[in-house]
């Protein structure tokens, strides 16, 4: 949560300054997925907003800068 919040508030234009409690509520109401490097470090994140029947929206998709270009998102 802390690392995702840090990225979203500093590096993502769509969520600059989002309070931690608002992000926590948004994430708790979404399907969240992490991307991990071979060494176990978190390399990325995304979430899916869905009604779990007919609708899904992929949101907040990112790979941390230090993990870009290593083929992890393929």
N, CA, C and O atoms as a CHARMM CRD file, in Angstrom:
* protein
*
  296
    1    1 UNK  N      0.83000  -1.19200   0.00000 PROA 1      0.00000
    2    1 UNK  CA     0.00000   0.00000   0.00000 PROA 1      0.00000
    3    1 UNK  C      0.87200   1.25400   0.00000 PROA 1      0.00000
    4    1 UNK  O      0.60400   2.19000  -0.75300 PROA 1      0.00000
    5    2 UNK  N      1.89700   1.28200   0.82200 PROA 2      0.00000
    6    2 UNK  CA     2.74400   2.47800   0.91800 PROA 2      0.00000
    7    2 UNK  C      3.46800   2.76100  -0.39700 PROA 2      0.00000
    8    2 UNK  O      3.55200   3.90900  -0.83300 PROA 2      0.00000
    9    3 UNK  N      3.98000   1.72100  -1.01600 PROA 3      0.00000
   10    3 UNK  CA     4.72000   1.92000  -2.26700 PROA 3      0.00000
   11    3 UNK  C      3.77500   2.33500  -3.39500 PROA 3      0.00000
   12    3 UNK  O      4.10900   3.21800  -4.18500 PROA 3      0.00000
   13    4 UNK  N      2.62500   1.72100  -3.47700 PROA 4      0.00000
   14    4 UNK  CA     1.63100   2.08600  -4.48600 PROA 4      0.00000
   15    4 UNK  C      1.16100   3.51700  -4.25200 PROA 4      0.00000
   16    4 UNK  O      1.06700   4.29800  -5.19900 PROA 4      0.00000
   17    5 UNK  N      0.86900   3.86600  -3.01600 PROA 5      0.00000
   18    5 UNK  CA     0.44000   5.23200  -2.69600 PROA 5      0.00000
   19    5 UNK  C      1.53400   6.23100  -3.07300 PROA 5      0.00000
   20    5 UNK  O      1.24600   7.28200  -3.64600 PROA 5      0.00000
   21    6 UNK  N      2.77600   5.90700  -2.75700 PROA 6      0.00000
   22    6 UNK  CA     3.88200   6.79800  -3.10200 PROA 6      0.00000
   23    6 UNK  C      3.96300   7.05300  -4.59600 PROA 6      0.00000
   24    6 UNK  O      4.13900   8.19400  -5.02300 PROA 6      0.00000
   25    7 UNK  N      3.83800   6.00900  -5.38800 PROA 7      0.00000
   26    7 UNK  CA     3.89900   6.17900  -6.83500 PROA 7      0.00000
   27    7 UNK  C      2.71600   7.01000  -7.33800 PROA 7      0.00000
   28    7 UNK  O      2.89100   7.95300  -8.10900 PROA 7      0.00000
   29    8 UNK  N      1.52700   6.65200  -6.89700 PROA 8      0.00000
   30    8 UNK  CA     0.33300   7.33000  -7.39600 PROA 8      0.00000
   31    8 UNK  C      0.29000   8.80400  -7.00900 PROA 8      0.00000
   32    8 UNK  O     -0.22200   9.61900  -7.77600 PROA 8      0.00000
   33    9 UNK  N      0.80500   9.16100  -5.85900 PROA 9      0.00000
   34    9 UNK  CA     0.74700  10.56600  -5.44500 PROA 9      0.00000
   35    9 UNK  C      1.86900  11.40400  -6.03100 PROA 9      0.00000
   36    9 UNK  O      1.71600  12.61900  -6.16100 PROA 9      0.00000
   37   10 UNK  N      2.98600  10.79700  -6.38700 PROA 10     0.00000
   38   10 UNK  CA     4.11700  11.56900  -6.90200 PROA 10     0.00000
   39   10 UNK  C      4.30900  11.45500  -8.40900 PROA 10     0.00000
   40   10 UNK  O      4.69500  12.43100  -9.05400 PROA 10     0.00000
   41   11 UNK  N      4.04800  10.28500  -8.98000 PROA 11     0.00000
   42   11 UNK  CA     4.44500  10.02700 -10.36300 PROA 11     0.00000
   43   11 UNK  C      3.29400   9.84600 -11.34600 PROA 11     0.00000
   44   11 UNK  O      3.52800   9.81400 -12.55400 PROA 11     0.00000
   45   12 UNK  N      2.09700   9.73200 -10.87700 PROA 12     0.00000
   46   12 UNK  CA     0.95500   9.52300 -11.77100 PROA 12     0.00000
   47   12 UNK  C      0.11400  10.79700 -11.81700 PROA 12     0.00000
   48   12 UNK  O     -0.36400  11.27200 -10.78600 PROA 12     0.00000
   49   13 UNK  N     -0.06000  11.33800 -13.00000 PROA 13     0.00000
   50   13 UNK  CA    -0.79100  12.59400 -13.14500 PROA 13     0.00000
   51   13 UNK  C     -2.25800  12.47800 -12.72800 PROA 13     0.00000
   52   13 UNK  O     -2.87300  13.47700 -12.35300 PROA 13     0.00000
   53   14 UNK  N     -2.82500  11.26700 -12.78900 PROA 14     0.00000
   54   14 UNK  CA    -4.25300  11.09100 -12.54200 PROA 14     0.00000
   55   14 UNK  C     -4.61100  10.99800 -11.06600 PROA 14     0.00000
   56   14 UNK  O     -5.79400  11.00200 -10.72500 PROA 14     0.00000
   57   15 UNK  N     -3.62900  10.91500 -10.18700 PROA 15     0.00000
   58   15 UNK  CA    -3.96100  10.75200  -8.76600 PROA 15     0.00000
   59   15 UNK  C     -3.02700  11.53100  -7.84500 PROA 15     0.00000
   60   15 UNK  O     -2.87400  11.17500  -6.67700 PROA 15     0.00000
   61   16 UNK  N     -2.41700  12.56100  -8.34400 PROA 16     0.00000
   62   16 UNK  CA    -1.50400  13.36500  -7.53400 PROA 16     0.00000
   63   16 UNK  C     -2.21500  13.85200  -6.27400 PROA 16     0.00000
   64   16 UNK  O     -3.28800  14.45100  -6.34000 PROA 16     0.00000
   65   17 UNK  N     -1.59700  13.58200  -5.13400 PROA 17     0.00000
   66   17 UNK  CA    -2.12800  14.07300  -3.86500 PROA 17     0.00000
   67   17 UNK  C     -3.26700  13.27900  -3.26200 PROA 17     0.00000
   68   17 UNK  O     -3.85900  13.73000  -2.28200 PROA 17     0.00000
   69   18 UNK  N     -3.60200  12.11400  -3.80100 PROA 18     0.00000
   70   18 UNK  CA    -4.70400  11.32500  -3.24100 PROA 18     0.00000
   71   18 UNK  C     -4.36100  10.91500  -1.80500 PROA 18     0.00000
   72   18 UNK  O     -3.28300  10.37200  -1.56700 PROA 18     0.00000
   73   19 UNK  N     -5.25300  11.16400  -0.85000 PROA 19     0.00000
   74   19 UNK  CA    -4.97700  10.78700   0.53800 PROA 19     0.00000
   75   19 UNK  C     -4.89900   9.26600   0.70600 PROA 19     0.00000
   76   19 UNK  O     -5.59300   8.53400   0.00000 PROA 19     0.00000
   77   20 UNK  N     -4.07400   8.79000   1.62100 PROA 20     0.00000
   78   20 UNK  CA    -3.93400   7.34300   1.82900 PROA 20     0.00000
   79   20 UNK  C     -5.25400   6.64200   2.14000 PROA 20     0.00000
   80   20 UNK  O     -5.48800   5.53700   1.65200 PROA 20     0.00000
   81   21 UNK  N     -6.11400   7.25700   2.93600 PROA 21     0.00000
   82   21 UNK  CA    -7.37200   6.59600   3.29000 PROA 21     0.00000
   83   21 UNK  C     -8.32000   6.47200   2.09200 PROA 21     0.00000
   84   21 UNK  O     -9.07900   5.50700   1.99900 PROA 21     0.00000
   85   22 UNK  N     -8.27700   7.43000   1.19300 PROA 22     0.00000
   86   22 UNK  CA    -9.10500   7.34800  -0.01700 PROA 22     0.00000
   87   22 UNK  C     -8.58100   6.24600  -0.92900 PROA 22     0.00000
   88   22 UNK  O     -9.36200   5.47200  -1.48300 PROA 22     0.00000
   89   23 UNK  N     -7.26000   6.17200  -1.08800 PROA 23     0.00000
   90   23 UNK  CA    -6.68100   5.10600  -1.90200 PROA 23     0.00000
   91   23 UNK  C     -6.96700   3.74300  -1.29600 PROA 23     0.00000
   92   23 UNK  O     -7.30000   2.80300  -2.01700 PROA 23     0.00000
   93   24 UNK  N     -6.84200   3.62600   0.00700 PROA 24     0.00000
   94   24 UNK  CA    -7.11700   2.34700   0.66300 PROA 24     0.00000
   95   24 UNK  C     -8.55800   1.90100   0.41400 PROA 24     0.00000
   96   24 UNK  O     -8.80200   0.71800   0.17200 PROA 24     0.00000
   97   25 UNK  N     -9.50700   2.82300   0.46800 PROA 25     0.00000
   98   25 UNK  CA   -10.90400   2.47600   0.19500 PROA 25     0.00000
   99   25 UNK  C    -11.08000   2.07000  -1.26400 PROA 25     0.00000
  100   25 UNK  O    -11.78600   1.10600  -1.55900 PROA 25     0.00000
  101   26 UNK  N    -10.44200   2.80100  -2.17800 PROA 26     0.00000
  102   26 UNK  CA   -10.53100   2.46500  -3.59700 PROA 26     0.00000
  103   26 UNK  C     -9.96700   1.07000  -3.87100 PROA 26     0.00000
  104   26 UNK  O    -10.55800   0.29000  -4.61800 PROA 26     0.00000
  105   27 UNK  N     -8.83000   0.76500  -3.26400 PROA 27     0.00000
  106   27 UNK  CA    -8.21000  -0.54100  -3.47500 PROA 27     0.00000
  107   27 UNK  C     -9.02400  -1.66200  -2.84400 PROA 27     0.00000
  108   27 UNK  O     -9.11000  -2.75600  -3.40200 PROA 27     0.00000
  109   28 UNK  N     -9.61300  -1.40100  -1.70100 PROA 28     0.00000
  110   28 UNK  CA   -10.38700  -2.45900  -1.03700 PROA 28     0.00000
  111   28 UNK  C    -11.66000  -2.79500  -1.80500 PROA 28     0.00000
  112   28 UNK  O    -12.24100  -3.86300  -1.60900 PROA 28     0.00000
  113   29 UNK  N    -12.09700  -1.88800  -2.67700 PROA 29     0.00000
  114   29 UNK  CA   -13.29100  -2.13200  -3.49600 PROA 29     0.00000
  115   29 UNK  C    -12.94100  -2.51800  -4.92700 PROA 29     0.00000
  116   29 UNK  O    -13.79000  -2.44600  -5.81500 PROA 29     0.00000
  117   30 UNK  N    -11.69400  -2.92800  -5.15400 PROA 30     0.00000
  118   30 UNK  CA   -11.22100  -3.31700  -6.48200 PROA 30     0.00000
  119   30 UNK  C    -10.53600  -4.67600  -6.40800 PROA 30     0.00000
  120   30 UNK  O    -10.21600  -5.16500  -5.32500 PROA 30     0.00000
  121   31 UNK  N    -10.31700  -5.27600  -7.57200 PROA 31     0.00000
  122   31 UNK  CA    -9.46600  -6.46700  -7.65300 PROA 31     0.00000
  123   31 UNK  C     -8.06600  -5.96300  -7.96200 PROA 31     0.00000
  124   31 UNK  O     -7.84100  -5.37700  -9.02100 PROA 31     0.00000
  125   32 UNK  N     -7.13200  -6.17800  -7.06400 PROA 32     0.00000
  126   32 UNK  CA    -5.77700  -5.64100  -7.20600 PROA 32     0.00000
  127   32 UNK  C     -4.79800  -6.74500  -7.60100 PROA 32     0.00000
  128   32 UNK  O     -4.90600  -7.88900  -7.16000 PROA 32     0.00000
  129   33 UNK  N     -3.83800  -6.36500  -8.44700 PROA 33     0.00000
  130   33 UNK  CA    -2.82600  -7.29700  -8.92300 PROA 33     0.00000
  131   33 UNK  C     -1.46400  -6.64700  -8.81500 PROA 33     0.00000
  132   33 UNK  O     -1.28800  -5.48100  -9.17000 PROA 33     0.00000
  133   34 UNK  N     -0.50500  -7.40600  -8.32600 PROA 34     0.00000
  134   34 UNK  CA     0.87100  -6.93000  -8.25500 PROA 34     0.00000
  135   34 UNK  C      1.72200  -7.63800  -9.29000 PROA 34     0.00000
  136   34 UNK  O      1.46100  -8.78400  -9.65400 PROA 34     0.00000
  137   35 UNK  N      2.73200  -6.94300  -9.75200 PROA 35     0.00000
  138   35 UNK  CA     3.73600  -7.51500 -10.64700 PROA 35     0.00000
  139   35 UNK  C      5.01800  -7.60200  -9.83200 PROA 35     0.00000
  140   35 UNK  O      5.41400  -6.63000  -9.18900 PROA 35     0.00000
  141   36 UNK  N      5.67300  -8.76900  -9.85600 PROA 36     0.00000
  142   36 UNK  CA     6.85100  -8.97200  -9.01400 PROA 36     0.00000
  143   36 UNK  C      8.04200  -9.42800  -9.84200 PROA 36     0.00000
  144   36 UNK  O      7.91000 -10.23400 -10.76200 PROA 36     0.00000
  145   37 UNK  N      9.19900  -8.89800  -9.49900 PROA 37     0.00000
  146   37 UNK  CA    10.45600  -9.27000 -10.15300 PROA 37     0.00000
  147   37 UNK  C     10.89500 -10.64600  -9.65200 PROA 37     0.00000
  148   37 UNK  O     10.38800 -11.11800  -8.63500 PROA 37     0.00000
  149   38 UNK  N     11.82200 -11.29200 -10.34500 PROA 38     0.00000
  150   38 UNK  CA    12.29700 -12.60500  -9.90800 PROA 38     0.00000
  151   38 UNK  C     12.83200 -12.62300  -8.46700 PROA 38     0.00000
  152   38 UNK  O     12.76700 -13.65400  -7.79700 PROA 38     0.00000
  153   39 UNK  N     13.35500 -11.49500  -7.99400 PROA 39     0.00000
  154   39 UNK  CA    13.87500 -11.44800  -6.62200 PROA 39     0.00000
  155   39 UNK  C     12.79400 -11.18500  -5.58400 PROA 39     0.00000
  156   39 UNK  O     13.08300 -11.09400  -4.39100 PROA 39     0.00000
  157   40 UNK  N     11.52800 -11.06200  -6.04200 PROA 40     0.00000
  158   40 UNK  CA    10.40800 -10.86200  -5.13200 PROA 40     0.00000
  159   40 UNK  C     10.03300  -9.41100  -4.90200 PROA 40     0.00000
  160   40 UNK  O      9.03200  -9.13700  -4.24000 PROA 40     0.00000
  161   41 UNK  N     10.79900  -8.48400  -5.42400 PROA 41     0.00000
  162   41 UNK  CA    10.48800  -7.06000  -5.26000 PROA 41     0.00000
  163   41 UNK  C      9.25800  -6.70300  -6.08800 PROA 41     0.00000
  164   41 UNK  O      9.08900  -7.18200  -7.20900 PROA 41     0.00000
  165   42 UNK  N      8.40100  -5.85400  -5.51700 PROA 42     0.00000
  166   42 UNK  CA     7.24400  -5.41900  -6.28200 PROA 42     0.00000
  167   42 UNK  C      7.71300  -4.55100  -7.43800 PROA 42     0.00000
  168   42 UNK  O      8.43200  -3.57100  -7.24100 PROA 42     0.00000
  169   43 UNK  N      7.29900  -4.92100  -8.65000 PROA 43     0.00000
  170   43 UNK  CA     7.73100  -4.22600  -9.85300 PROA 43     0.00000
  171   43 UNK  C      6.61200  -3.40900 -10.48600 PROA 43     0.00000
  172   43 UNK  O      6.88800  -2.50900 -11.28000 PROA 43     0.00000
  173   44 UNK  N      5.35900  -3.70100 -10.15600 PROA 44     0.00000
  174   44 UNK  CA     4.25400  -2.97200 -10.75100 PROA 44     0.00000
  175   44 UNK  C      2.95200  -3.25900 -10.04400 PROA 44     0.00000
  176   44 UNK  O      2.90000  -3.99300  -9.05800 PROA 44     0.00000
  177   45 UNK  N      1.89800  -2.66000 -10.57700 PROA 45     0.00000
  178   45 UNK  CA     0.58300  -2.74500  -9.93900 PROA 45     0.00000
  179   45 UNK  C     -0.49600  -2.40800 -10.95800 PROA 45     0.00000
  180   45 UNK  O     -0.25500  -1.66000 -11.90500 PROA 45     0.00000
  181   46 UNK  N     -1.67200  -2.95800 -10.76100 PROA 46     0.00000
  182   46 UNK  CA    -2.88200  -2.51600 -11.46000 PROA 46     0.00000
  183   46 UNK  C     -4.07900  -2.95400 -10.63400 PROA 46     0.00000
  184   46 UNK  O     -3.97300  -3.79400  -9.74000 PROA 46     0.00000
  185   47 UNK  N     -5.21400  -2.36500 -10.95800 PROA 47     0.00000
  186   47 UNK  CA    -6.45500  -2.79500 -10.30800 PROA 47     0.00000
  187   47 UNK  C     -7.56000  -2.84200 -11.33500 PROA 47     0.00000
  188   47 UNK  O     -7.50800  -2.16800 -12.36400 PROA 47     0.00000
  189   48 UNK  N     -8.56300  -3.65200 -11.03800 PROA 48     0.00000
  190   48 UNK  CA    -9.72900  -3.79700 -11.89000 PROA 48     0.00000
  191   48 UNK  C    -10.94700  -3.36800 -11.07800 PROA 48     0.00000
  192   48 UNK  O    -11.19600  -3.87700  -9.98400 PROA 48     0.00000
  193   49 UNK  N    -11.69700  -2.42600 -11.63300 PROA 49     0.00000
  194   49 UNK  CA   -12.95300  -1.99100 -11.03400 PROA 49     0.00000
  195   49 UNK  C    -14.04900  -2.74000 -11.78300 PROA 49     0.00000
  196   49 UNK  O    -14.12800  -2.67000 -13.01000 PROA 49     0.00000
  197   50 UNK  N    -14.88900  -3.45400 -11.04800 PROA 50     0.00000
  198   50 UNK  CA   -15.85800  -4.32400 -11.71700 PROA 50     0.00000
  199   50 UNK  C    -17.12900  -4.51700 -10.89300 PROA 50     0.00000
  200   50 UNK  O    -17.13100  -4.38700  -9.66900 PROA 50     0.00000
  201   51 UNK  N    -18.20600  -4.83200 -11.60600 PROA 51     0.00000
  202   51 UNK  CA   -19.43100  -5.25200 -10.92800 PROA 51     0.00000
  203   51 UNK  C    -19.45700  -6.77300 -10.76900 PROA 51     0.00000
  204   51 UNK  O    -20.39800  -7.33500 -10.21000 PROA 51     0.00000
  205   52 UNK  N    -18.40500  -7.43000 -11.27200 PROA 52     0.00000
  206   52 UNK  CA   -18.21500  -8.88100 -11.19700 PROA 52     0.00000
  207   52 UNK  C    -19.25900  -9.67500 -11.99500 PROA 52     0.00000
  208   52 UNK  O    -19.44800 -10.87100 -11.77400 PROA 52     0.00000
  209   53 UNK  N    -19.92700  -8.99000 -12.92000 PROA 53     0.00000
  210   53 UNK  CA   -20.91200  -9.69000 -13.76300 PROA 53     0.00000
  211   53 UNK  C    -20.73600  -9.31100 -15.23400 PROA 53     0.00000
  212   53 UNK  O    -20.57100 -10.18700 -16.08300 PROA 53     0.00000
  213   54 UNK  N    -20.77100  -8.02100 -15.53700 PROA 54     0.00000
  214   54 UNK  CA   -20.75400  -7.60500 -16.93600 PROA 54     0.00000
  215   54 UNK  C    -19.77200  -6.49000 -17.25100 PROA 54     0.00000
  216   54 UNK  O    -19.55400  -6.17700 -18.42100 PROA 54     0.00000
  217   55 UNK  N    -19.18000  -5.88800 -16.24000 PROA 55     0.00000
  218   55 UNK  CA   -18.36900  -4.69100 -16.46300 PROA 55     0.00000
  219   55 UNK  C    -17.03400  -4.81200 -15.74300 PROA 55     0.00000
  220   55 UNK  O    -16.96900  -5.30100 -14.61500 PROA 55     0.00000
  221   56 UNK  N    -15.97500  -4.36600 -16.40000 PROA 56     0.00000
  222   56 UNK  CA   -14.66100  -4.29200 -15.75000 PROA 56     0.00000
  223   56 UNK  C    -13.88200  -3.15100 -16.38500 PROA 56     0.00000
  224   56 UNK  O    -13.95400  -2.93100 -17.59400 PROA 56     0.00000
  225   57 UNK  N    -13.14000  -2.43100 -15.56200 PROA 57     0.00000
  226   57 UNK  CA   -12.31700  -1.31700 -16.02400 PROA 57     0.00000
  227   57 UNK  C    -10.93100  -1.48500 -15.42700 PROA 57     0.00000
  228   57 UNK  O    -10.77700  -1.56300 -14.20800 PROA 57     0.00000
  229   58 UNK  N     -9.93200  -1.53900 -16.28100 PROA 58     0.00000
  230   58 UNK  CA    -8.55000  -1.67300 -15.83800 PROA 58     0.00000
  231   58 UNK  C     -8.02300  -0.28100 -15.49600 PROA 58     0.00000
  232   58 UNK  O     -8.09400   0.63000 -16.32100 PROA 58     0.00000
  233   59 UNK  N     -7.49700  -0.11500 -14.28600 PROA 59     0.00000
  234   59 UNK  CA    -7.09000   1.21900 -13.81800 PROA 59     0.00000
  235   59 UNK  C     -5.74500   1.15800 -13.09800 PROA 59     0.00000
  236   59 UNK  O     -5.28600   0.09500 -12.68000 PROA 59     0.00000
  237   60 UNK  N     -5.14000   2.32000 -12.97000 PROA 60     0.00000
  238   60 UNK  CA    -3.90600   2.48300 -12.18300 PROA 60     0.00000
  239   60 UNK  C     -2.83500   1.46800 -12.56400 PROA 60     0.00000
  240   60 UNK  O     -2.22400   0.84900 -11.69300 PROA 60     0.00000
  241   61 UNK  N     -2.60900   1.29700 -13.84700 PROA 61     0.00000
  242   61 UNK  CA    -1.62500   0.34100 -14.34400 PROA 61     0.00000
  243   61 UNK  C     -0.26900   1.02700 -14.41500 PROA 61     0.00000
  244   61 UNK  O     -0.12600   2.06300 -15.06500 PROA 61     0.00000
  245   62 UNK  N      0.72600   0.45200 -13.74700 PROA 62     0.00000
  246   62 UNK  CA     2.07500   1.01300 -13.85000 PROA 62     0.00000
  247   62 UNK  C      3.13000  -0.02100 -13.48700 PROA 62     0.00000
  248   62 UNK  O      2.86800  -0.98200 -12.76400 PROA 62     0.00000
  249   63 UNK  N      4.31700   0.20100 -14.00400 PROA 63     0.00000
  250   63 UNK  CA     5.51600  -0.54800 -13.64400 PROA 63     0.00000
  251   63 UNK  C      6.48200   0.48500 -13.06600 PROA 63     0.00000
  252   63 UNK  O      6.70400   1.53600 -13.66900 PROA 63     0.00000
  253   64 UNK  N      7.04700   0.19300 -11.91900 PROA 64     0.00000
  254   64 UNK  CA     7.98500   1.12200 -11.30500 PROA 64     0.00000
  255   64 UNK  C      9.16900   1.35600 -12.24600 PROA 64     0.00000
  256   64 UNK  O      9.63200   0.42300 -12.90200 PROA 64     0.00000
  257   65 UNK  N      9.65500   2.58500 -12.31400 PROA 65     0.00000
  258   65 UNK  CA    10.70100   2.93100 -13.29000 PROA 65     0.00000
  259   65 UNK  C     11.91700   2.00600 -13.28600 PROA 65     0.00000
  260   65 UNK  O     12.45700   1.69600 -14.34800 PROA 65     0.00000
  261   66 UNK  N     12.34300   1.57300 -12.13700 PROA 66     0.00000
  262   66 UNK  CA    13.55100   0.74200 -12.06200 PROA 66     0.00000
  263   66 UNK  C     13.34300  -0.66600 -12.62700 PROA 66     0.00000
  264   66 UNK  O     14.31100  -1.40100 -12.82300 PROA 66     0.00000
  265   67 UNK  N     12.09600  -1.04200 -12.88800 PROA 67     0.00000
  266   67 UNK  CA    11.79600  -2.36700 -13.43400 PROA 67     0.00000
  267   67 UNK  C     11.35500  -2.33700 -14.88900 PROA 67     0.00000
  268   67 UNK  O     11.09600  -3.38600 -15.48000 PROA 67     0.00000
  269   68 UNK  N     11.26800  -1.15900 -15.46500 PROA 68     0.00000
  270   68 UNK  CA    10.85300  -1.04800 -16.86600 PROA 68     0.00000
  271   68 UNK  C     11.95000  -1.53900 -17.79200 PROA 68     0.00000
  272   68 UNK  O     13.13600  -1.39100 -17.49800 PROA 68     0.00000
  273   69 UNK  N     11.54800  -2.12400 -18.90900 PROA 69     0.00000
  274   69 UNK  CA    12.50400  -2.56600 -19.91000 PROA 69     0.00000
  275   69 UNK  C     13.14900  -3.91100 -19.62400 PROA 69     0.00000
  276   69 UNK  O     14.12500  -4.28200 -20.27600 PROA 69     0.00000
  277   70 UNK  N     12.60500  -4.65800 -18.63900 PROA 70     0.00000
  278   70 UNK  CA    13.17500  -5.96800 -18.28400 PROA 70     0.00000
  279   70 UNK  C     12.26500  -7.12400 -18.67300 PROA 70     0.00000
  280   70 UNK  O     12.51700  -8.26300 -18.27900 PROA 70     0.00000
  281   71 UNK  N     11.20800  -6.85300 -19.44200 PROA 71     0.00000
  282   71 UNK  CA    10.33700  -7.91400 -19.91600 PROA 71     0.00000
  283   71 UNK  C      9.36900  -8.46300 -18.88500 PROA 71     0.00000
  284   71 UNK  O      8.78200  -9.52300 -19.10700 PROA 71     0.00000
  285   72 UNK  N      9.18100  -7.77400 -17.75600 PROA 72     0.00000
  286   72 UNK  CA     8.30000  -8.29400 -16.71100 PROA 72     0.00000
  287   72 UNK  C      6.82700  -8.15800 -17.05700 PROA 72     0.00000
  288   72 UNK  O      6.00900  -8.94500 -16.58000 PROA 72     0.00000
  289   73 UNK  N      6.47600  -7.18900 -17.86700 PROA 73     0.00000
  290   73 UNK  CA     5.07900  -6.94100 -18.18800 PROA 73     0.00000
  291   73 UNK  C      4.56900  -7.73600 -19.37200 PROA 73     0.00000
  292   73 UNK  O      3.44700  -7.50600 -19.82300 PROA 73     0.00000
  293   74 UNK  N      5.34300  -8.64700 -19.88000 PROA 74     0.00000
  294   74 UNK  CA     4.93400  -9.39900 -21.07400 PROA 74     0.00000
  295   74 UNK  C      4.00500 -10.52300 -20.69900 PROA 74     0.00000
  296   74 UNK  O      3.55400 -11.26800 -21.56900 PROA 74     0.00000
